């Protein structure tokens, strides 16, 4: 039996468009994508992660806050992301 990976999706408005952020239970950033490519997101996750369950969650693992800080000018914010 294959375990299903739990993943969490949030959306972030940025100066260049809406960003999709996917994190796992360990607050690791799994996928960053623009909403223009949302249709590719699910196939990419399945290919790289295997079976998964994706649910919407505000600021999963703090990744949305980190990315927001980056887009507000804190270029070192990305150093705080687990990948």
C-alpha positions as CSV (number, residue, x, y, z in Angstrom):
1,X,0.0,0.0,0.0
2,X,1.3,3.4,-0.9
3,X,1.0,6.3,1.6
4,X,-0.7,9.4,0.4
5,X,1.3,12.5,1.0
6,X,-0.6,15.4,2.6
7,X,0.2,18.7,0.9
8,X,-1.2,22.2,1.6
9,X,-1.8,25.0,-0.9
10,X,-1.9,28.7,-0.3
11,X,-2.1,31.7,-2.7
12,X,-0.1,34.9,-2.5
13,X,-0.6,38.1,-4.4
14,X,2.7,39.5,-5.6
15,X,3.7,42.5,-7.6
16,X,4.0,40.2,-10.7
17,X,0.9,38.0,-10.2
18,X,-0.7,35.4,-8.0
19,X,1.7,32.8,-6.7
20,X,0.8,29.2,-5.7
21,X,2.7,27.7,-2.8
22,X,2.6,24.1,-1.8
23,X,4.1,22.8,1.5
24,X,4.1,19.5,3.3
25,X,3.6,18.5,6.9
26,X,7.2,19.3,7.7
27,X,6.9,22.9,6.4
28,X,9.0,22.1,3.4
29,X,8.2,24.0,0.3
30,X,7.3,21.5,-2.4
31,X,6.1,23.7,-5.3
32,X,6.0,27.3,-6.3
33,X,4.0,28.2,-9.4
34,X,2.1,31.0,-10.9
35,X,-1.7,30.6,-11.1
36,X,-1.4,30.9,-14.9
37,X,0.2,27.4,-14.7
38,X,-2.1,25.9,-12.1
39,X,-3.3,23.3,-14.6
40,X,0.2,21.8,-14.6
41,X,0.5,21.8,-10.8
42,X,-1.3,18.5,-10.2
43,X,0.5,16.5,-12.8
44,X,3.9,17.9,-11.5
45,X,3.0,16.9,-8.0
46,X,1.9,13.4,-9.0
47,X,5.1,12.9,-11.0
48,X,7.4,14.1,-8.3
49,X,5.6,13.1,-5.1
50,X,3.4,10.1,-6.0
51,X,-0.1,9.9,-4.5
52,X,-1.0,13.1,-2.7
53,X,-3.9,14.9,-1.1
54,X,-4.0,18.7,-1.5
55,X,-6.0,21.0,0.7
56,X,-6.1,24.7,1.0
57,X,-4.5,26.1,4.1
58,X,-3.5,29.6,5.2
59,X,0.3,30.0,5.4
60,X,1.2,26.3,5.5
61,X,4.3,25.9,7.6
62,X,5.0,29.6,7.4
63,X,6.0,29.5,3.7
64,X,3.5,32.2,2.7
65,X,4.9,34.6,5.3
66,X,8.4,34.0,4.1
67,X,7.5,34.5,0.4
68,X,5.6,37.6,1.3
69,X,8.6,39.0,3.2
70,X,10.7,38.3,0.1
71,X,8.4,40.2,-2.2
72,X,8.4,43.1,0.3
73,X,12.2,43.4,-0.1
74,X,13.7,40.9,2.5
75,X,15.9,39.1,0.1
76,X,17.3,36.9,2.9
77,X,13.8,35.6,3.7
78,X,14.2,32.7,1.3
79,X,17.0,31.3,3.6
80,X,14.4,30.5,6.1
81,X,12.5,28.1,3.8
82,X,12.9,24.4,4.2
83,X,13.1,22.5,0.9
